[in-house]
């Protein structure tokens, strides 16, 4: 595995951990059924209790009724070990950076979200886009490209 692949993998794992932390509403290091429900409601995607329970059962491999970070990461791995995101999760990650909720990620929002310099953020955005902001489709392409 090349060092850039390792860096990509590390960045994806950090993204997954950030998403996990958003789901872990009370910060106790585990996601409860209530946490799942609350986050999906916040996203405007109210799931039935049956769907939430099925999701919990699929991810909670140790059966303790909670999802820990290790289970969350493993849930996002393909059988070949690569990391995958569903559209819903990509939209959630996009929302973490789209601070003003206008459907675009500006260099300033990216800087706030990543902690990189303004110049680095402008370079990242210019590599993805020509109008100075990243929309959801561009973000999704970037995430899918990083995953491959």
N, CA, C and O of each residue as an XYZ file, in Angstrom:
592
protein
N       0.847     -1.183      0.000
C       0.000      0.000      0.000
C       0.885      1.235      0.000
O       1.803      1.332      0.815
N       0.633      2.168     -0.884
C       1.453      3.371     -0.970
C       1.132      4.306      0.180
O       0.079      4.196      0.808
N       2.064      5.244      0.457
C       1.840      6.167      1.565
C       0.667      7.088      1.298
O      -0.013      7.499      2.239
N       0.403      7.430      0.016
C      -0.749      8.284     -0.274
C      -2.047      7.524     -0.022
O      -3.028      8.110      0.435
N      -2.058      6.228     -0.314
C      -3.241      5.416     -0.026
C      -3.452      5.359      1.485
O      -4.585      5.440      1.960
N      -2.374      5.221      2.231
C      -2.464      5.203      3.678
C      -3.001      6.540      4.180
O      -3.821      6.574      5.097
N      -2.548      7.631      3.591
C      -3.037      8.958      3.970
C      -4.522      9.082      3.627
O      -5.294      9.638      4.409
N      -4.930      8.560      2.448
C      -6.343      8.590      2.065
C      -7.170      7.778      3.051
O      -8.235      8.215      3.487
N      -6.682      6.607      3.396
C      -7.376      5.740      4.348
C      -7.508      6.448      5.698
O      -8.568      6.414      6.323
N      -6.432      7.082      6.136
C      -6.455      7.792      7.423
C      -7.485      8.925      7.388
O      -8.217      9.135      8.356
N      -7.537      9.647      6.277
C      -8.498     10.740      6.135
C      -9.931     10.211      6.154
O     -10.809     10.809      6.775
N     -10.165      9.090      5.472
C     -11.504      8.484      5.473
C     -11.890      8.021      6.867
O     -13.036      8.192      7.284
N     -10.947      7.441      7.585
C     -11.227      7.011      8.953
C     -11.548      8.210      9.844
O     -12.413      8.125     10.715
N     -10.857      9.318      9.627
C     -11.169     10.543     10.370
C     -12.571     11.041     10.034
O     -13.304     11.485     10.917
N     -12.945     10.967      8.751
C     -14.302     11.350      8.340
C     -15.339     10.475      9.033
O     -16.354     10.969      9.525
N     -15.072      9.168      9.068
C     -16.004      8.249      9.720
C     -16.094      8.569     11.210
O     -17.183      8.559     11.785
N     -14.959      8.853     11.830
C     -14.980      9.186     13.259
C     -15.754     10.481     13.506
O     -16.481     10.581     14.495
N     -15.612     11.470     12.629
C     -16.381     12.714     12.769
C     -17.874     12.458     12.642
O     -18.674     13.022     13.388
N     -18.245     11.603     11.694
C     -19.663     11.261     11.540
C     -20.138     10.502     12.780
O     -21.220     10.772     13.303
N     -19.329      9.556     13.243
C     -19.672      8.824     14.464
C     -19.923      9.797     15.616
O     -20.904      9.663     16.348
N     -19.043     10.762     15.768
C     -19.177     11.722     16.871
C     -20.452     12.551     16.770
O     -21.030     12.931     17.788
N     -20.894     12.833     15.544
C     -22.170     13.538     15.381
C     -23.343     12.660     15.794
O     -24.315     13.148     16.370
N     -23.256     11.355     15.499
C     -24.312     10.426     15.901
C     -24.285     10.185     17.413
O     -25.327      9.968     18.030
N     -23.099     10.225     17.997
C     -22.936     10.004     19.440
C     -23.332     11.290     20.164
O     -22.480     12.051     20.623
N     -24.625     11.509     20.252
C     -25.188     12.778     20.704
C     -24.658     13.196     22.069
O     -24.332     14.367     22.262
N     -24.564     12.273     23.018
C     -24.145     12.647     24.375
C     -22.650     12.458     24.621
O     -22.179     12.679     25.736
N     -21.903     12.056     23.605
C     -20.452     11.974     23.709
C     -19.934     10.851     24.599
O     -18.822     10.949     25.119
N     -20.714      9.781     24.787
C     -20.285      8.693     25.663
C     -19.504      7.595     24.939
O     -19.174      6.569     25.535
N     -19.207      7.811     23.647
C     -18.418      6.839     22.897
C     -19.230      5.713     22.300
O     -18.669      4.739     21.799
N     -20.541      5.834     22.348
C     -21.384      4.815     21.742
C     -22.672      5.460     21.235
O     -23.138      6.473     21.756
N     -23.223      4.835     20.205
C     -24.450      5.337     19.585
C     -25.598      4.442     20.029
O     -25.569      3.227     19.836
N     -26.603      5.060     20.624
C     -27.788      4.319     21.052
C     -28.860      4.394     19.965
O     -28.732      5.150     19.002
N     -29.894      3.618     20.131
C     -31.025      3.668     19.210
C     -31.629      5.069     19.210
O     -32.035      5.573     18.162
N     -31.689      5.689     20.371
C     -32.208      7.056     20.492
C     -31.321      8.053     19.744
O     -31.824      8.964     19.087
N     -29.986      7.875     19.847
C     -29.052      8.740     19.114
C     -29.302      8.638     17.616
O     -29.377      9.653     16.924
N     -29.434      7.396     17.109
C     -29.698      7.193     15.681
C     -30.964      7.933     15.256
O     -30.978      8.649     14.255
N     -32.010      7.746     16.027
C     -33.290      8.368     15.718
C     -33.171      9.890     15.691
O     -33.675     10.539     14.774
N     -32.505     10.458     16.697
C     -32.366     11.916     16.792
C     -31.620     12.503     15.602
O     -32.025     13.530     15.058
N     -30.523     11.849     15.193
C     -29.730     12.374     14.083
C     -30.514     12.297     12.779
O     -30.517     13.253     12.003
N     -31.169     11.186     12.532
C     -31.942     11.075     11.293
C     -33.116     12.049     11.266
O     -33.477     12.553     10.202
N     -33.711     12.316     12.419
C     -34.766     13.339     12.483
C     -34.185     14.702     12.118
O     -34.794     15.467     11.370
N     -33.000     15.000     12.656
C     -32.314     16.263     12.354
C     -32.048     16.403     10.862
O     -32.092     17.506     10.316
N     -31.773     15.282     10.208
C     -31.524     15.291      8.769
C     -32.819     15.325      7.954
O     -32.789     15.381      6.724
N     -33.956     15.291      8.656
C     -35.235     15.297      7.963
C     -35.619     13.933      7.437
O     -36.455     13.830      6.539
N     -35.028     12.889      7.975
C     -35.253     11.526      7.511
C     -35.735     10.681      8.690
O     -34.974      9.901      9.262
N     -37.005     10.848      9.042
C     -37.535     10.091     10.168
C     -37.780      8.649      9.745
O     -38.584      8.372      8.855
N     -37.080      7.752     10.395
C     -37.192      6.325     10.082
C     -38.135      5.670     11.077
O     -38.277      6.116     12.215
N     -38.770      4.612     10.625
C     -39.645      3.869     11.521
C     -38.795      3.173     12.575
O     -37.619      2.899     12.338
N     -39.375      2.887     13.728
C     -38.621      2.156     14.756
C     -38.083      0.822     14.247
O     -37.008      0.385     14.659
N     -38.829      0.175     13.352
C     -38.388     -1.110     12.808
C     -37.118     -0.957     11.965
O     -36.201     -1.772     12.066
N     -37.068      0.086     11.135
C     -35.889      0.325     10.294
C     -34.684      0.679     11.167
O     -33.578      0.197     10.924
N     -34.895      1.513     12.172
C     -33.809      1.876     13.085
C     -33.289      0.648     13.835
O     -32.080      0.489     14.001
N     -34.188     -0.208     14.283
C     -33.798     -1.422     15.006
C     -32.991     -2.343     14.086
O     -31.994     -2.925     14.513
N     -33.415     -2.474     12.839
C     -32.691     -3.309     11.871
C     -31.284     -2.746     11.637
O     -30.304     -3.490     11.589
N     -31.204     -1.413     11.493
C     -29.906     -0.773     11.299
C     -29.012     -1.043     12.512
O     -27.840     -1.387     12.364
N     -29.575     -0.883     13.705
C     -28.814     -1.127     14.929
C     -28.329     -2.581     14.967
O     -27.168     -2.844     15.276
N     -29.221     -3.513     14.653
C     -28.854     -4.931     14.675
C     -27.753     -5.253     13.663
O     -26.880     -6.078     13.934
N     -27.795     -4.602     12.498
C     -26.779     -4.834     11.459
C     -25.401     -4.322     11.875
O     -24.383     -4.929     11.542
N     -25.373     -3.219     12.595
C     -24.090     -2.575     12.937
C     -23.549     -3.063     14.275
O     -22.338     -3.219     14.429
N     -24.422     -3.304     15.238
C     -24.038     -3.680     16.603
C     -23.639     -5.159     16.648
O     -24.435     -6.011     17.041
N     -22.421     -5.447     16.248
C     -21.996     -6.849     16.120
C     -21.749     -7.530     17.460
O     -21.793     -8.758     17.531
N     -21.491     -6.771     18.529
C     -21.278     -7.427     19.825
C     -22.579     -7.580     20.616
O     -22.596     -8.171     21.696
N     -23.683     -7.031     20.055
C     -25.000     -7.244     20.641
C     -25.264     -6.559     21.965
O     -26.159     -6.967     22.706
N     -24.489     -5.513     22.275
C     -24.697     -4.834     23.558
C     -25.757     -3.736     23.512
O     -26.020     -3.075     24.516
N     -26.370     -3.545     22.325
C     -27.417     -2.531     22.200
C     -26.902     -1.151     21.840
O     -27.671     -0.192     21.777
N     -25.604     -1.049     21.604
C     -24.979      0.218     21.228
C     -24.011     -0.021     20.080
O     -23.546     -1.140     19.865
N     -23.715      1.047     19.346
C     -22.723      0.987     18.275
C     -21.489      1.731     18.760
O     -21.558      2.920     19.071
N     -20.353      1.031     18.827
C     -19.112      1.717     19.197
C     -18.371      2.111     17.917
O     -18.775      1.731     16.817
N     -17.303      2.861     18.065
C     -16.569      3.366     16.901
C     -16.046      2.226     16.031
O     -16.123      2.301     14.805
N     -15.515      1.173     16.652
C     -14.984      0.044     15.872
C     -16.079     -0.578     15.011
O     -15.849     -0.873     13.838
N     -17.271     -0.782     15.582
C     -18.383     -1.352     14.824
C     -18.809     -0.412     13.702
O     -19.137     -0.855     12.601
N     -18.803      0.882     13.986
C     -19.196      1.886     12.994
C     -18.235      1.871     11.810
O     -18.657      1.949     10.656
N     -16.945      1.772     12.104
C     -15.935      1.713     11.036
C     -16.090      0.425     10.235
O     -16.080      0.457      9.004
N     -16.232     -0.698     10.912
C     -16.358     -1.982     10.213
C     -17.608     -2.027      9.340
O     -17.603     -2.651      8.279
N     -18.670     -1.371      9.779
C     -19.899     -1.297      8.991
C     -19.655     -0.616      7.647
O     -20.336     -0.906      6.663
N     -18.683      0.288      7.615
C     -18.390      1.053      6.402
C     -17.321      0.403      5.528
O     -16.861      1.013      4.563
N     -16.927     -0.803      5.846
C     -15.922     -1.517      5.036
C     -16.602     -2.537      4.138
O     -17.524     -3.240      4.552
N     -16.126     -2.604      2.895
C     -16.523     -3.673      1.978
C     -15.796     -4.947      2.383
O     -14.911     -4.917      3.238
N     -16.165     -6.051      1.777
C     -15.476     -7.310      2.063
C     -14.000     -7.262      1.661
O     -13.187     -8.010      2.203
N     -13.652     -6.385      0.715
C     -12.245     -6.259      0.315
C     -11.470     -5.279      1.190
O     -10.293     -5.021      0.938
N     -12.121     -4.729      2.219
C     -11.447     -3.831      3.150
C     -11.550     -2.359      2.813
O     -11.162     -1.518      3.623
N     -12.068     -2.022      1.627
C     -12.213     -0.609      1.275
C     -13.388     -0.006      2.027
O     -14.325     -0.706      2.412
N     -13.324      1.285      2.225
C     -14.359      1.997      2.968
C     -15.416      2.517      2.000
O     -15.094      3.039      0.933
N     -16.679      2.369      2.386
C     -17.789      2.835      1.560
C     -18.722      3.717      2.390
O     -18.890      3.520      3.594
N     -19.312      4.678      1.721
C     -20.317      5.543      2.327
C     -21.594      5.437      1.513
O     -21.544      5.336      0.288
N     -22.721      5.458      2.176
C     -24.003      5.557      1.496
C     -24.282      7.026      1.237
O     -23.712      7.895      1.895
N     -25.171      7.310      0.263
C     -25.531      8.697     -0.044
C     -25.959      9.459      1.206
O     -25.597     10.621      1.387
N     -26.726      8.801      2.059
C     -27.219      9.454      3.275
C     -26.051      9.919      4.143
O     -26.084     11.014      4.704
N     -25.019      9.080      4.249
C     -23.866      9.428      5.067
C     -23.032     10.525      4.414
O     -22.478     11.387      5.098
N     -22.947     10.486      3.090
C     -22.228     11.551      2.380
C     -22.970     12.868      2.584
O     -22.344     13.906      2.802
N     -24.288     12.833      2.513
C     -25.079     14.049      2.745
C     -24.866     14.551      4.174
O     -24.765     15.756      4.405
N     -24.798     13.637      5.116
C     -24.558     14.009      6.508
C     -23.189     14.681      6.647
O     -23.065     15.719      7.296
N     -22.163     14.082      6.032
C     -20.815     14.663      6.086
C     -20.805     16.040      5.426
O     -20.179     16.971      5.933
N     -21.501     16.166      4.296
C     -21.595     17.459      3.611
C     -22.201     18.501      4.564
O     -21.721     19.631      4.655
N     -23.250     18.099      5.259
C     -23.923     19.014      6.187
C     -23.044     19.464      7.329
O     -23.253     20.543      7.882
N     -22.065     18.655      7.692
C     -21.144     19.051      8.764
C     -20.269     20.231      8.335
O     -19.871     21.048      9.165
N     -19.974     20.314      7.044
C     -19.128     21.391      6.535
C     -19.942     22.586      6.037
O     -19.458     23.717      6.057
N     -21.164     22.342      5.595
C     -22.038     23.413      5.107
C     -22.665     24.113      6.313
O     -23.844     23.921      6.614
N     -21.874     24.910      6.983
C     -22.255     25.492      8.267
C     -23.459     26.423      8.150
O     -24.332     26.418      9.018
N     -23.514     27.225      7.077
C     -24.643     28.162      6.944
C     -25.856     27.532      6.258
O     -26.870     28.196      6.043
N     -25.745     26.247      5.917
C     -26.853     25.455      5.340
C     -27.429     26.055      4.056
O     -28.637     26.009      3.827
N     -26.543     26.623      3.218
C     -27.000     27.188      1.943
C     -26.798     26.226      0.773
O     -27.020     26.596     -0.380
N     -26.378     24.992      1.067
C     -26.185     24.004      0.019
C     -24.821     24.071     -0.647
O     -24.576     23.380     -1.636
N     -23.942     24.891     -0.118
C     -22.591     25.050     -0.665
C     -21.571     25.062      0.475
O     -21.859     25.530      1.576
N     -20.390     24.546      0.195
C     -19.299     24.633      1.158
C     -18.316     25.669      0.628
O     -17.720     25.490     -0.434
N     -18.154     26.743      1.372
C     -17.228     27.811      0.989
C     -15.842     27.497      1.545
O     -15.700     26.620      2.398
N     -14.819     28.206      1.067
C     -13.480     28.007      1.637
C     -13.449     28.267      3.145
O     -12.740     27.586      3.886
N     -14.217     29.247      3.586
C     -14.249     29.577      5.014
C     -14.867     28.435      5.828
O     -14.380     28.098      6.907
N     -15.949     27.844      5.297
C     -16.584     26.731      6.002
C     -15.659     25.525      6.030
O     -15.561     24.835      7.044
N     -14.987     25.272      4.926
C     -14.045     24.160      4.862
C     -12.913     24.381      5.863
O     -12.475     23.448      6.535
N     -12.456     25.605      5.953
C     -11.392     25.941      6.895
C     -11.854     25.689      8.334
O     -11.112     25.125      9.138
N     -13.074     26.107      8.651
C     -13.619     25.869      9.981
C     -13.734     24.383     10.269
O     -13.407     23.927     11.365
N     -14.203     23.628      9.279
C     -14.429     22.205      9.472
C     -13.159     21.379      9.538
O     -13.089     20.405     10.288
N     -12.151     21.758      8.758
C     -10.922     20.974      8.679
C      -9.780     21.538      9.507
O      -8.887     20.801      9.926
N      -9.807     22.839      9.743
C      -8.717     23.469     10.465
C      -7.491     23.719      9.601
O      -6.408     23.977     10.127
N      -7.645     23.645      8.278
C      -6.542     23.924      7.355
C      -6.433     25.428      7.140
O      -7.313     26.188      7.546
N      -5.346     25.852      6.498
C      -5.188     27.269      6.179
C      -6.180     27.670      5.088
O      -6.686     26.824      4.351
N      -6.447     28.959      5.001
C      -7.365     29.467      3.981
C      -6.850     29.125      2.580
O      -7.636     28.763      1.704
N      -5.545     29.235      2.366
C      -4.966     28.909      1.063
C      -5.154     27.437      0.717
O      -5.499     27.102     -0.416
N      -4.928     26.557      1.691
C      -5.120     25.123      1.452
C      -6.571     24.821      1.097
O      -6.841     24.032      0.191
N      -7.493     25.441      1.803
C      -8.914     25.211      1.533
C      -9.301     25.730      0.151
O     -10.071     25.087     -0.563
N      -8.773     26.884     -0.222
C      -9.051     27.433     -1.554
C      -8.505     26.497     -2.636
O      -9.141     26.314     -3.674
N      -7.329     25.905     -2.399
C      -6.747     24.955     -3.350
C      -7.601     23.697     -3.459
O      -7.821     23.187     -4.558
N      -8.075     23.202     -2.343
C      -8.932     22.007     -2.354
C     -10.177     22.276     -3.183
O     -10.563     21.469     -4.029
N     -10.797     23.417     -2.930
C     -12.033     23.755     -3.641
C     -11.750     23.982     -5.122
O     -12.524     23.530     -5.967
N     -10.668     24.664     -5.455
C     -10.389     24.931     -6.870
C     -10.103     23.640     -7.638
O     -10.315     23.581     -8.850
N      -9.624     22.613     -6.945
C      -9.388     21.327     -7.604
C     -10.698     20.610     -7.912
O     -10.742     19.737     -8.778
N     -11.752     20.973     -7.213
C     -13.047     20.311     -7.380
C     -14.041     21.132     -8.173
O     -14.992     20.588     -8.734
N     -13.829     22.448     -8.226
C     -14.888     23.335     -8.689
C     -14.302     24.613     -9.272
O     -13.158     24.971     -8.993
N     -15.098     25.293    -10.080
C     -14.627     26.540    -10.681
C     -15.298     27.788    -10.116
O     -14.833     28.898    -10.374
N     -16.385     27.632     -9.348
C     -17.079     28.826     -8.854
C     -16.708     29.220     -7.420
O     -17.277     30.162     -6.868
N     -15.761     28.503     -6.822
C     -15.297     28.894     -5.498
C     -16.010     28.225     -4.340
O     -15.645     28.450     -3.186
N     -17.012     27.413     -4.616
C     -17.751     26.699     -3.581
C     -17.979     25.262     -4.033
O     -17.971     24.979     -5.231
N     -18.179     24.360     -3.088
C     -18.459     22.959     -3.405
C     -19.937     22.688     -3.143
O     -20.431     22.926     -2.041
N     -20.648     22.185     -4.165
C     -22.035     21.774     -3.941
C     -22.050     20.287     -3.572
O     -21.004     19.638     -3.566
N     -23.224     19.753     -3.267
C     -23.306     18.370     -2.807
C     -22.783     17.376     -3.843
O     -22.051     16.451     -3.492
N     -23.146     17.554     -5.103
C     -22.710     16.599     -6.135
C     -21.188     16.581     -6.260
O     -20.592     15.518     -6.435
N     -20.561     17.746     -6.173
C     -19.097     17.805     -6.239
C     -18.477     17.133     -5.008
O     -17.481     16.418     -5.113
N     -19.079     17.375     -3.854
C     -18.613     16.756     -2.614
C     -18.734     15.237     -2.709
O     -17.823     14.506     -2.320
N     -19.851     14.778     -3.224
C     -20.108     13.343     -3.368
C     -19.068     12.711     -4.302
O     -18.529     11.647     -3.999
N     -18.789     13.360     -5.428
C     -17.780     12.836     -6.354
C     -16.417     12.749     -5.677
O     -15.684     11.777     -5.859
N     -16.086     13.772     -4.895
C     -14.810     13.785     -4.175
C     -14.754     12.622     -3.182
O     -13.745     11.921     -3.109
N     -15.821     12.414     -2.424
C     -15.847     11.341     -1.441
C     -15.749      9.977     -2.120
O     -15.024      9.098     -1.655
N     -16.475      9.804     -3.214
C     -16.449      8.526     -3.922
C     -15.079      8.289     -4.564
O     -14.606      7.153     -4.616
N     -14.446      9.350     -5.050
C     -13.116      9.227     -5.633
C     -12.118      8.832     -4.553
O     -11.266      7.974     -4.783
N     -12.216      9.453     -3.368
C     -11.313      9.118     -2.262
C     -11.477      7.674     -1.835
O     -10.511      7.031     -1.423
N     -12.683      7.164     -1.929
C     -12.965      5.819     -1.469
C     -12.383      4.781     -2.415
O     -11.957      3.714     -1.973
N     -12.359      5.076     -3.705
C     -11.915      4.087     -4.702
C     -10.428      3.829     -4.674
O      -9.927      3.023     -5.457
